[in-house]
């Protein structure tokens, strides 16, 4: 795709989505608040992006952070606020407490370009759903100024299909969560009993746009999709049911990242206020292997205590990288 055609798609997306912020219906919450006047809604966000950190992240899947031949890292931008607000969120300092600073579109564009200059493999937008319009405005400026690396949409999965459709031809790589199948669990832990209905449809739209994992000569992703699923303690049965749905819905070539790095954070209820056990995780991994998924990303040794990549966003470097 030429730069001109991508800019045209961005312009159309901004034209279609920007008016929705005045009575916000950008995500499934449908808060219908005017975010152009002040921060509002479930996400507690205004019309300009608010962010905490922009850094080279080495803890994403190898095709994003880079393997042995490309250790440059993923150019990750952590946005403040969230439209889902999971009780156990490890990024609660951002999603719940709102730590961060509001930036102009020009500042966000400059951050993207700075990460590219540092050698980032991609621009990785963490929790982009509620700031999609500001991101598009900044992206337009960044592309005109020379941004060339892939754009990663790293979301909680609670996205609206109608919004995602506007991003076709703009987003190079989708990295959604698929957290729950059970409406009971999603209501208890994320206050959204419609999570699976919304996220399931969103992931299907993402896959429709970017179905194939395409790697460059360094085995770093150029485009595609990885669906993430964090196994919750005591709820491996929901994970198994979710895998069965994925198997029925998508080809076996779909990329799945099965995560074991759960650590009880913030307001995690008592029944999940413990680490995941190796047995629980292995039960889910075994089902994925039995179902024949061909592209699995696993965290087989994550149970060592110092292996949990739980960030502290009050520090300049929020992650404790393994040496």
Residue frames as qw, qx, qy, qz and C-alpha x, y, z in Angstrom:
[[0.000, 0.888, 0.460, 0.000, 0.00, 0.00, 0.00],
 [0.400, 0.485, -0.027, 0.777, 1.33, 3.43, -0.93],
 [0.207, -0.214, -0.457, 0.838, 1.72, 6.21, 1.61],
 [0.260, -0.054, -0.188, -0.945, -0.90, 8.24, -0.26],
 [0.590, -0.279, -0.627, -0.426, -3.53, 5.50, -0.08],
 [0.500, -0.311, -0.688, 0.424, -2.85, 4.88, 3.62],
 [0.057, -0.125, -0.240, 0.961, -3.20, 8.58, 4.38],
 [0.421, -0.164, -0.397, -0.799, -6.49, 8.61, 2.49],
 [0.605, -0.336, -0.719, -0.062, -7.76, 5.71, 4.64],
 [0.359, -0.258, -0.534, 0.721, -6.68, 7.54, 7.80],
 [0.134, -0.017, -0.041, -0.990, -8.46, 10.70, 6.69],
 [0.550, -0.267, -0.550, -0.569, -11.68, 8.77, 6.07],
 [0.579, -0.318, -0.707, 0.252, -11.42, 7.02, 9.42],
 [0.184, -0.164, -0.361, 0.899, -10.92, 10.32, 11.27],
 [0.306, -0.111, -0.256, -0.910, -13.85, 11.85, 9.42],
 [0.629, -0.292, -0.626, -0.358, -16.10, 8.93, 10.39],
 [0.642, -0.317, -0.622, 0.318, -14.94, 8.40, 13.98],
 [0.228, 0.113, -0.301, 0.919, -14.15, 11.86, 15.33],
 [0.410, -0.375, -0.146, -0.818, -17.81, 12.96, 15.56],
 [0.737, -0.331, -0.581, -0.101, -18.56, 9.93, 17.76],
 [0.448, -0.015, -0.544, 0.709, -16.49, 11.40, 20.60],
 [0.201, -0.273, 0.081, -0.937, -19.11, 14.12, 21.20],
 [0.796, -0.204, 0.180, -0.541, -21.60, 11.46, 22.29],
 [0.036, 0.538, -0.834, -0.112, -19.09, 8.68, 22.62],
 [0.927, 0.085, 0.228, -0.286, -19.99, 5.34, 21.07],
 [0.342, 0.673, -0.644, -0.123, -16.49, 4.32, 19.98],
 [0.130, 0.220, -0.953, 0.161, -16.46, 1.17, 22.12],
 [0.400, -0.351, -0.818, -0.218, -19.08, -1.29, 23.40],
 [0.167, -0.329, -0.610, 0.701, -19.66, 0.74, 26.58],
 [0.001, 0.612, 0.528, 0.589, -21.64, 3.31, 24.55],
 [0.291, -0.390, -0.495, 0.720, -21.28, 5.86, 27.35],
 [0.134, 0.757, 0.478, 0.425, -22.72, 8.64, 25.13],
 [0.370, -0.794, -0.128, 0.465, -20.71, 11.35, 26.90],
 [0.422, 0.891, -0.053, 0.157, -19.01, 14.37, 25.32],
 [0.823, -0.297, 0.044, 0.483, -15.31, 13.59, 25.61],
 [0.458, 0.549, 0.106, 0.691, -14.38, 16.72, 23.65],
 [0.255, -0.848, -0.020, -0.464, -15.23, 18.87, 26.69],
 [0.329, -0.645, 0.601, -0.338, -13.56, 16.92, 29.50],
 [0.194, 0.185, -0.963, 0.026, -12.47, 13.41, 30.49],
 [0.672, -0.048, 0.244, -0.697, -15.59, 11.28, 30.92],
 [0.853, 0.151, -0.383, -0.322, -17.16, 7.85, 30.54],
 [0.955, -0.289, 0.010, 0.057, -15.90, 4.50, 31.79],
 [0.783, 0.277, -0.095, 0.549, -12.44, 5.20, 30.38],
 [0.352, -0.845, -0.130, 0.380, -12.31, 8.61, 32.12],
 [0.526, -0.101, 0.384, 0.752, -10.59, 10.04, 29.06],
 [0.250, 0.732, 0.067, -0.630, -10.88, 13.14, 26.91],
 [0.746, 0.653, 0.081, -0.100, -10.34, 13.64, 23.20],
 [0.310, 0.773, -0.544, 0.103, -6.54, 13.93, 23.45],
 [0.854, 0.019, -0.499, 0.144, -4.36, 10.93, 24.21],
 [0.433, -0.767, 0.392, -0.266, -2.99, 10.44, 27.70],
 [0.877, 0.221, -0.408, 0.125, 0.00, 8.17, 28.16],
 [0.714, -0.679, 0.150, 0.088, 2.46, 6.95, 30.74],
 [0.479, -0.522, 0.578, 0.406, 5.49, 5.55, 28.93],
 [0.778, 0.599, -0.128, -0.139, 6.89, 5.05, 25.46],
 [0.377, -0.642, 0.663, 0.079, 9.76, 2.56, 25.43],
 [0.534, 0.345, -0.737, -0.229, 11.44, -0.38, 23.75],
 [0.778, -0.271, 0.367, -0.431, 9.65, -3.40, 25.23],
 [0.256, 0.423, -0.861, -0.118, 11.49, -6.74, 25.24],
 [0.309, -0.029, 0.867, -0.390, 8.77, -8.80, 26.91],
 [0.711, 0.333, 0.027, -0.619, 6.26, -9.20, 24.08],
 [0.932, 0.175, 0.318, 0.024, 5.99, -12.27, 21.87],
 [0.578, -0.331, 0.436, 0.605, 9.30, -12.89, 20.03],
 [0.430, 0.474, 0.549, 0.538, 7.84, -11.96, 16.64],
 [0.029, -0.947, -0.241, -0.212, 7.09, -8.49, 18.06],
 [0.449, -0.847, 0.216, 0.184, 9.96, -7.79, 20.44],
 [0.493, 0.702, -0.513, -0.032, 12.41, -9.62, 18.19],
 [0.975, -0.204, -0.019, 0.082, 14.26, -12.88, 18.67],
 [0.739, -0.397, 0.205, 0.505, 17.97, -13.58, 18.64],
 [0.525, 0.281, 0.365, 0.716, 18.52, -11.81, 15.30],
 [0.014, -0.579, -0.208, -0.789, 16.56, -8.66, 16.16],
 [0.443, -0.423, -0.646, 0.455, 16.62, -7.70, 19.84],
 [0.100, 0.307, 0.025, 0.946, 15.66, -4.08, 19.31],
 [0.064, 0.332, 0.704, -0.625, 12.32, -4.42, 21.04],
 [0.062, 0.662, 0.675, 0.320, 8.77, -3.36, 20.37],
 [0.095, 0.210, -0.084, 0.969, 8.19, 0.40, 20.39],
 [0.285, -0.532, -0.797, 0.025, 5.49, 0.31, 23.04],
 [0.122, -0.330, 0.083, -0.932, 3.25, 3.22, 24.03],
 [0.223, -0.372, -0.852, 0.293, 1.24, 2.69, 27.22],
 [0.194, -0.497, -0.251, -0.808, -1.94, 4.75, 27.22],
 [0.100, -0.001, 0.655, -0.749, -3.73, 5.90, 30.36],
 [0.621, 0.143, 0.204, -0.744, -7.27, 4.78, 31.09],
 [0.006, -0.023, 0.972, 0.233, -9.20, 1.77, 29.85],
 [0.565, -0.105, -0.234, -0.784, -12.71, 0.95, 28.68],
 [0.732, -0.131, -0.655, -0.131, -12.76, -2.44, 30.48],
 [0.281, -0.615, 0.446, -0.586, -11.19, -1.97, 33.93],
 [0.806, -0.100, -0.584, 0.007, -10.47, -5.57, 34.99],
 [0.616, -0.768, 0.049, -0.170, -10.28, -5.90, 38.78],
 [0.860, -0.335, 0.218, 0.317, -6.98, -7.81, 38.56],
 [0.576, 0.792, -0.032, 0.199, -5.30, -5.56, 35.98],
 [0.768, -0.250, -0.033, 0.589, -1.51, -5.57, 36.28],
 [0.302, 0.305, 0.140, 0.892, -1.48, -2.12, 34.63],
 [0.233, -0.760, -0.601, 0.082, -3.92, -0.75, 37.24],
 [0.319, -0.495, -0.072, 0.805, -1.77, 2.35, 37.76],
 [0.011, 0.078, -0.458, -0.886, -2.82, 3.37, 34.27],
 [0.233, -0.359, -0.782, -0.453, -6.22, 1.73, 33.77],
 [0.409, -0.683, -0.601, 0.070, -7.69, 2.55, 37.18],
 [0.428, -0.638, -0.200, 0.608, -5.53, 5.26, 38.76],
 [0.388, 0.891, 0.217, 0.094, -5.04, 7.27, 35.58],
 [0.480, -0.646, 0.271, 0.527, -1.32, 7.88, 36.00],
 [0.580, 0.310, 0.473, 0.587, 0.10, 9.61, 32.95],
 [0.041, -0.521, 0.000, 0.852, 0.03, 12.88, 31.08],
 [0.569, 0.711, 0.386, -0.147, -2.10, 14.28, 28.30],
 [0.403, -0.282, 0.474, 0.730, -0.20, 14.85, 25.05],
 [0.448, 0.604, -0.086, -0.654, -0.98, 16.70, 21.86],
 [0.901, 0.396, 0.167, -0.050, -1.33, 14.89, 18.55],
 [0.450, 0.791, -0.382, 0.161, 2.05, 16.33, 17.51],
 [0.312, -0.614, 0.680, -0.252, 3.72, 15.02, 20.68],
 [0.850, -0.005, 0.500, -0.166, 2.29, 11.55, 20.12],
 [0.782, 0.620, -0.047, 0.041, 3.51, 11.59, 16.52],
 [0.165, 0.798, -0.538, 0.217, 6.98, 12.63, 17.69],
 [0.603, -0.410, 0.646, -0.226, 7.05, 9.78, 20.20],
 [0.916, 0.291, 0.270, -0.064, 6.26, 7.29, 17.43],
 [0.597, 0.747, -0.235, 0.174, 9.09, 8.70, 15.33],
 [0.183, -0.737, 0.598, -0.256, 11.50, 8.69, 18.29],
 [0.802, -0.184, 0.550, -0.143, 10.81, 5.00, 18.92],
 [0.847, 0.520, 0.080, 0.072, 11.44, 4.30, 15.24],
 [0.285, 0.833, -0.412, 0.234, 14.74, 6.20, 15.47],
 [0.478, -0.567, 0.629, -0.232, 15.69, 4.03, 18.47],
 [0.187, 0.291, -0.907, -0.238, 15.34, 0.97, 16.23],
 [0.589, 0.077, 0.601, -0.535, 11.91, -0.29, 17.34],
 [0.204, 0.088, 0.913, 0.341, 10.52, -3.19, 15.34],
 [0.117, -0.589, -0.682, -0.418, 7.03, -1.64, 15.43],
 [0.210, -0.279, 0.255, -0.902, 4.79, 0.88, 17.16],
 [0.358, -0.282, -0.887, 0.067, 2.85, -1.07, 19.78],
 [0.301, -0.399, 0.013, -0.866, -0.26, 0.77, 21.01],
 [0.261, -0.177, -0.896, 0.313, -1.30, -0.64, 24.41],
 [0.046, 0.621, 0.662, -0.416, -4.96, 0.01, 25.30],
 [0.126, -0.032, 0.344, 0.930, -5.69, 2.08, 22.18],
 [0.043, 0.544, 0.815, 0.194, -9.48, 1.59, 22.01],
 [0.099, -0.847, -0.439, 0.282, -10.57, 4.79, 23.74],
 [0.143, -0.737, 0.207, 0.628, -7.93, 6.94, 22.00],
 [0.657, 0.276, 0.598, 0.366, -8.38, 5.61, 18.49],
 [0.326, 0.904, 0.238, 0.140, -9.19, 9.05, 17.02],
 [0.225, -0.914, 0.303, 0.148, -6.21, 10.79, 18.62],
 [0.662, -0.260, 0.616, 0.339, -3.98, 7.93, 17.48],
 [0.606, 0.551, 0.491, 0.297, -5.20, 8.30, 13.91],
 [0.133, 0.990, 0.012, 0.038, -4.54, 12.03, 13.92],
 [0.402, -0.751, 0.484, 0.203, -1.03, 11.50, 15.30],
 [0.737, 0.025, 0.613, 0.284, -0.38, 8.62, 12.93],
 [0.529, 0.790, 0.267, 0.158, -1.18, 10.79, 9.94],
 [0.033, -0.961, 0.273, 0.004, 1.44, 13.32, 11.02],
 [0.604, -0.502, 0.596, 0.169, 3.98, 10.62, 11.81],
 [0.763, 0.309, 0.510, 0.248, 3.61, 8.97, 8.40],
 [0.376, 0.913, 0.058, 0.146, 4.06, 12.29, 6.61],
 [0.179, -0.883, 0.432, -0.053, 7.22, 12.78, 8.69],
 [0.378, 0.541, -0.750, -0.045, 8.60, 9.35, 7.81],
 [0.604, -0.228, 0.678, -0.351, 7.06, 6.67, 10.03],
 [0.553, 0.349, -0.639, -0.405, 7.45, 3.35, 8.22],
 [0.061, 0.147, -0.964, 0.213, 7.44, 0.53, 10.77],
 [0.366, -0.384, -0.787, -0.314, 4.33, -1.63, 11.40],
 [0.359, -0.354, 0.241, -0.829, 1.54, -0.47, 13.68],
 [0.328, -0.148, -0.923, 0.136, 0.33, -2.90, 16.40],
 [0.503, -0.444, -0.078, -0.737, -3.17, -2.56, 17.90],
 [0.358, 0.042, -0.854, 0.374, -2.73, -4.12, 21.37],
 [0.459, -0.360, -0.017, -0.812, -6.20, -4.19, 22.95],
 [0.366, -0.123, 0.784, -0.486, -8.23, -5.92, 25.64],
 [0.039, 0.189, 0.930, 0.313, -10.53, -7.24, 22.91],
 [0.108, 0.666, 0.642, -0.365, -13.53, -5.20, 24.09],
 [0.053, -0.261, 0.354, 0.896, -13.75, -3.37, 20.79],
 [0.580, 0.536, 0.365, -0.493, -16.63, -2.44, 18.56],
 [0.646, 0.226, 0.607, 0.403, -16.64, -4.05, 15.10],
 [0.320, 0.889, 0.302, 0.124, -17.92, -0.83, 13.53],
 [0.191, -0.920, 0.286, 0.186, -14.85, 1.02, 14.81],
 [0.611, -0.322, 0.636, 0.345, -12.44, -1.71, 13.76],
 [0.640, 0.547, 0.495, 0.216, -13.83, -1.70, 10.24],
 [0.185, 0.982, -0.026, -0.008, -12.58, 1.88, 9.87],
 [0.384, -0.738, 0.521, 0.192, -9.05, 0.69, 10.68],
 [0.873, 0.223, 0.398, 0.174, -8.82, -1.78, 7.78],
 [0.639, 0.622, 0.064, 0.447, -5.71, -1.03, 5.76],
 [0.076, -0.874, 0.257, -0.405, -4.27, 1.10, 8.58],
 [0.644, -0.555, 0.498, -0.170, -3.42, -1.41, 11.33],
 [0.468, 0.499, -0.716, -0.135, -0.69, -3.88, 10.34],
 [0.421, 0.035, -0.878, 0.223, -0.88, -6.19, 13.34],
 [0.613, -0.534, -0.091, -0.576, -3.64, -6.98, 15.82],
 [0.350, 0.148, -0.813, 0.441, -2.80, -8.18, 19.34],
 [0.556, -0.459, -0.074, -0.689, -6.14, -8.63, 21.13],
 [0.215, -0.147, 0.860, -0.438, -6.92, -10.34, 24.40],
 [0.647, -0.244, -0.523, -0.499, -9.67, -12.93, 24.50],
 [0.135, -0.429, 0.644, -0.619, -10.18, -13.02, 28.24],
 [0.423, 0.059, 0.773, -0.469, -13.34, -14.99, 28.97],
 [0.216, -0.228, -0.790, -0.526, -16.08, -17.02, 27.38],
 [0.267, -0.538, -0.767, 0.225, -18.29, -16.96, 30.50],
 [0.091, -0.712, -0.198, -0.667, -20.55, -13.92, 30.89],
 [0.678, -0.701, -0.223, 0.010, -20.56, -14.59, 34.63],
 [0.725, -0.265, -0.007, 0.635, -16.79, -14.26, 34.86],
 [0.340, 0.370, 0.199, 0.841, -16.57, -11.22, 32.60],
 [0.307, -0.789, -0.262, -0.462, -19.25, -9.44, 34.62],
 [0.730, -0.641, -0.146, 0.188, -17.59, -10.24, 37.94],
 [0.695, -0.300, 0.125, 0.641, -14.02, -9.40, 36.95],
 [0.302, 0.053, 0.327, 0.894, -14.50, -6.75, 34.25],
 [0.232, 0.492, 0.384, -0.746, -18.02, -5.39, 34.72],
 [0.414, 0.401, -0.419, -0.701, -19.00, -6.45, 31.20],
 [0.685, 0.062, 0.696, -0.205, -21.34, -9.41, 30.84],
 [0.737, 0.646, 0.118, -0.157, -21.28, -8.88, 27.05],
 [0.234, -0.718, 0.561, 0.340, -17.49, -9.23, 26.87],
 [0.498, -0.068, 0.808, 0.307, -17.35, -12.46, 24.88],
 [0.497, 0.695, 0.520, 0.000, -20.10, -11.43, 22.48],
 [0.173, 0.965, -0.100, -0.172, -18.23, -8.22, 21.72],
 [0.272, -0.674, 0.638, 0.256, -14.67, -9.55, 21.86],
 [0.645, 0.109, 0.738, 0.168, -15.48, -12.67, 19.86],
 [0.515, 0.787, 0.338, 0.047, -16.92, -10.55, 17.05],
 [0.001, -0.944, 0.278, 0.179, -14.01, -8.09, 17.29],
 [0.474, -0.442, 0.712, 0.271, -11.39, -10.84, 17.00],
 [0.647, 0.397, 0.629, 0.169, -13.18, -12.22, 13.95],
 [0.339, 0.936, 0.092, -0.023, -13.05, -8.78, 12.32],
 [0.235, -0.808, 0.497, 0.212, -9.36, -8.44, 13.16],
 [0.605, -0.126, 0.747, 0.245, -8.64, -11.85, 11.67],
 [0.583, 0.686, 0.432, 0.054, -10.60, -10.93, 8.56],
 [0.181, 0.968, -0.155, -0.074, -8.34, -7.90, 8.11],
 [0.117, 0.717, -0.684, 0.067, -5.01, -9.57, 9.00],
 [0.960, -0.131, 0.025, -0.246, -5.34, -13.38, 8.84],
 [0.910, 0.234, -0.183, 0.289, -1.76, -14.32, 8.00],
 [0.533, -0.760, 0.195, 0.317, 1.36, -13.92, 10.12],
 [0.692, 0.651, -0.057, 0.307, 4.00, -12.44, 7.80],
 [0.645, -0.647, 0.120, 0.389, 7.59, -12.22, 9.04],
 [0.345, 0.879, -0.320, -0.079, 10.59, -10.36, 7.66],
 [0.720, 0.415, -0.522, 0.193, 14.09, -11.75, 7.21],
 [0.067, 0.393, -0.685, 0.610, 14.72, -11.37, 10.97],
 [0.350, -0.353, -0.868, 0.021, 11.57, -13.33, 11.92],
 [0.041, 0.294, 0.405, -0.865, 9.88, -10.13, 13.10],
 [0.309, 0.610, 0.728, -0.051, 6.22, -9.62, 12.25],
 [0.079, 0.045, 0.330, 0.940, 5.32, -7.29, 9.40],
 [0.549, -0.149, -0.102, -0.816, 1.60, -7.99, 9.65],
 [0.471, -0.115, -0.874, -0.036, -0.83, -10.51, 11.12],
 [0.579, -0.552, 0.033, -0.599, -2.58, -11.23, 14.42],
 [0.364, 0.052, -0.863, 0.346, -1.92, -13.01, 17.72],
 [0.595, -0.587, -0.247, -0.490, -4.80, -13.69, 20.11],
 [0.148, 0.339, -0.728, 0.577, -3.73, -13.59, 23.75],
 [0.718, -0.495, -0.342, -0.351, -5.41, -15.49, 26.55],
 [0.014, -0.476, 0.672, -0.567, -4.38, -15.19, 30.19],
 [0.618, -0.273, -0.734, -0.061, -5.30, -18.31, 32.16],
 [0.350, -0.607, 0.237, -0.673, -6.93, -17.34, 35.46],
 [0.061, 0.166, -0.916, 0.361, -6.44, -19.38, 38.65],
 [0.349, 0.232, 0.758, -0.500, -9.43, -21.60, 39.32],
 [0.581, 0.587, 0.191, -0.531, -10.92, -21.00, 35.88],
 [0.163, -0.320, 0.806, 0.472, -9.08, -23.33, 33.53],
 [0.396, 0.417, 0.818, -0.015, -12.47, -24.72, 32.53],
 [0.319, 0.856, 0.186, -0.363, -13.40, -21.40, 30.96],
 [0.036, -0.661, 0.588, 0.465, -10.07, -21.38, 29.13],
 [0.331, 0.003, 0.916, 0.228, -10.79, -24.84, 27.74],
 [0.391, 0.671, 0.611, -0.153, -14.24, -23.77, 26.54],
 [0.164, 0.866, -0.130, -0.454, -12.72, -20.69, 24.94],
 [0.167, -0.434, 0.776, 0.426, -10.15, -22.79, 23.09],
 [0.406, 0.324, 0.851, 0.078, -12.93, -25.03, 21.79],
 [0.331, 0.841, 0.308, -0.296, -14.69, -21.94, 20.40],
 [0.018, 0.760, -0.451, -0.467, -11.52, -20.68, 18.75],
 [0.319, -0.159, 0.887, 0.294, -10.98, -24.11, 17.19],
 [0.403, 0.547, 0.734, -0.019, -14.49, -24.13, 15.73],
 [0.201, 0.906, 0.207, -0.310, -14.31, -20.55, 14.52],
 [0.139, 0.859, -0.418, -0.261, -10.83, -20.12, 13.04],
 [0.846, 0.369, -0.381, 0.059, -8.35, -22.21, 11.06],
 [0.864, -0.417, -0.086, 0.269, -5.70, -24.05, 13.03],
 [0.605, 0.338, -0.039, 0.720, -3.11, -21.62, 11.69],
 [0.217, -0.896, -0.089, -0.378, -4.39, -18.82, 13.94],
 [0.429, 0.333, -0.558, 0.628, -1.68, -17.58, 16.33],
 [0.633, -0.693, -0.269, -0.216, -2.48, -18.04, 20.02],
 [0.251, 0.460, -0.582, 0.622, -0.47, -16.77, 22.97],
 [0.722, -0.524, -0.439, -0.109, -1.37, -18.69, 26.13],
 [0.118, 0.636, -0.403, 0.647, -0.19, -16.69, 29.11],
 [0.709, -0.370, -0.573, 0.179, 0.57, -17.97, 32.59],
 [0.361, 0.233, -0.319, 0.845, 1.86, -14.72, 34.07],
 [0.428, -0.728, -0.342, -0.412, -1.21, -14.00, 36.22],
 [0.375, -0.040, -0.576, 0.725, -0.36, -12.26, 39.45],
 [0.181, -0.781, -0.598, 0.027, -3.12, -10.90, 41.71],
 [0.273, 0.120, -0.038, 0.954, -3.09, -7.13, 41.49],
 [0.214, -0.251, -0.062, -0.942, -5.16, -4.19, 42.66],
 [0.603, -0.118, 0.306, -0.727, -8.74, -5.34, 43.44],
 [0.476, 0.120, -0.840, -0.232, -8.43, -9.01, 42.52],
 [0.762, -0.402, -0.016, -0.508, -11.19, -10.90, 44.41],
 [0.544, -0.522, 0.630, -0.188, -10.24, -13.42, 47.04],
 [0.919, 0.121, 0.367, -0.080, -10.92, -16.49, 44.87],
 [0.776, 0.547, -0.014, 0.314, -8.22, -15.47, 42.38],
 [0.134, -0.916, 0.338, -0.168, -5.83, -13.87, 44.84],
 [0.749, -0.372, 0.517, 0.184, -3.21, -16.54, 44.24],
 [0.070, 0.523, -0.659, -0.536, -0.77, -17.45, 41.45],
 [0.859, 0.270, -0.232, -0.368, -1.71, -19.80, 38.67],
 [0.716, -0.385, 0.581, 0.049, -0.42, -23.32, 39.24],
 [0.010, 0.407, -0.781, -0.473, 1.71, -25.21, 36.70],
 [0.271, 0.231, 0.934, 0.013, -0.98, -27.90, 36.54],
 [0.355, 0.721, 0.413, -0.429, -3.70, -25.39, 35.61],
 [0.210, 0.729, -0.361, -0.542, -1.58, -23.88, 32.86],
 [0.094, -0.269, 0.906, 0.312, -0.44, -27.23, 31.48],
 [0.406, 0.416, 0.790, -0.194, -4.07, -28.40, 31.30],
 [0.395, 0.803, 0.133, -0.427, -4.87, -25.48, 28.99],
 [0.079, 0.640, -0.636, -0.423, -1.72, -25.91, 26.91],
 [0.307, -0.036, 0.945, 0.109, -2.46, -29.61, 26.47],
 [0.475, 0.610, 0.581, -0.255, -5.96, -28.84, 25.15],
 [0.295, 0.820, -0.196, -0.451, -4.55, -26.34, 22.66],
 [0.051, -0.462, 0.830, 0.307, -2.09, -28.94, 21.43],
 [0.400, 0.215, 0.888, -0.068, -4.79, -31.61, 21.21],
 [0.450, 0.737, 0.349, -0.364, -6.93, -29.27, 19.12],
 [0.738, 0.298, 0.380, 0.472, -4.08, -28.97, 16.64],
 [0.089, 0.988, 0.000, -0.124, -3.25, -25.26, 16.78],
 [0.836, 0.336, -0.006, 0.433, -0.11, -24.78, 14.72],
 [0.320, 0.542, -0.187, 0.754, 1.14, -21.44, 16.05],
 [0.618, -0.719, -0.318, 0.003, 1.29, -21.36, 19.84],
 [0.223, 0.597, -0.421, 0.646, 3.27, -18.93, 21.97],
 [0.763, -0.483, -0.430, 0.015, 3.77, -20.34, 25.48],
 [0.113, -0.772, 0.418, -0.466, 5.22, -19.18, 28.79],
 [0.856, -0.083, -0.511, 0.006, 6.51, -22.51, 29.99],
 [0.612, -0.070, -0.504, 0.606, 8.90, -21.28, 32.71],
 [0.098, -0.640, -0.052, -0.760, 6.95, -18.28, 33.97],
 [0.709, -0.598, -0.350, -0.132, 6.34, -19.84, 37.39],
 [0.597, -0.068, -0.327, 0.729, 9.68, -18.72, 38.80],
 [0.165, -0.805, -0.426, 0.380, 8.80, -15.74, 41.04],
 [0.186, -0.604, 0.183, 0.753, 11.17, -13.30, 39.34],
 [0.269, 0.136, 0.735, 0.607, 9.77, -14.14, 35.93],
 [0.132, 0.771, 0.618, -0.079, 6.54, -12.17, 36.27],
 [0.292, 0.214, 0.191, 0.913, 6.73, -9.08, 34.11],
 [0.170, -0.828, -0.532, 0.059, 4.47, -7.02, 36.36],
 [0.379, 0.502, -0.004, 0.778, 5.30, -3.37, 35.71],
 [0.303, -0.679, -0.388, 0.545, 5.62, -0.43, 38.06],
 [0.371, 0.696, 0.330, 0.519, 4.70, 2.64, 36.06],
 [0.303, -0.948, -0.030, 0.090, 5.90, 5.00, 38.79],
 [0.607, -0.462, 0.398, 0.510, 9.46, 4.21, 37.66],
 [0.255, 0.673, -0.392, -0.573, 11.20, 5.53, 34.52],
 [0.369, 0.238, -0.855, -0.277, 11.77, 1.89, 33.52],
 [0.710, -0.243, 0.182, -0.635, 8.58, 0.06, 34.60],
 [0.970, 0.055, -0.199, -0.127, 9.75, -3.48, 33.76],
 [0.479, -0.635, 0.605, 0.036, 12.35, -5.63, 35.51],
 [0.754, 0.471, -0.403, -0.217, 13.99, -7.41, 32.63],
 [0.943, -0.259, 0.176, 0.110, 15.55, -10.83, 33.22],
 [0.022, 0.829, -0.525, -0.192, 19.32, -10.59, 32.99]]
